[in-house]
Amino acid sequence: MVLCKFDYYYYYIIYLMSDLSCSLSLADTTRLQTLIQILAAEESSDISDAGHQYAMTHAAGTLQPCSAARELMSGLTQVT
């Protein structure tokens, strides 16, 4: 069996994800809070870069329940 480059990266990513999930420790709540604040700041700064995409997602959220769920989980509602 010949492995292509994609197969190698796939197995490497699976290994990294399993390593991260098995060694995850949430005991340091201060560090966790800092990481969440950094992620929130990055998402907020992305609003100006992807404003049109956020506007379209927000508008679509009023049309269908599926779109409303997407907006809630990854749209402007999530960032603000």
Secondary structure as GFF3:
##gff-version 3
##sequence-region A 1 80
A	DSSP	alpha_helix	5	22	.	.	.	ID=ss1
A	DSSP	alpha_helix	29	49	.	.	.	ID=ss2
A	DSSP	alpha_helix	51	60	.	.	.	ID=ss3
A	DSSP	alpha_helix	65	74	.	.	.	ID=ss4
A	DSSP	alpha_helix	76	79	.	.	.	ID=ss5
###
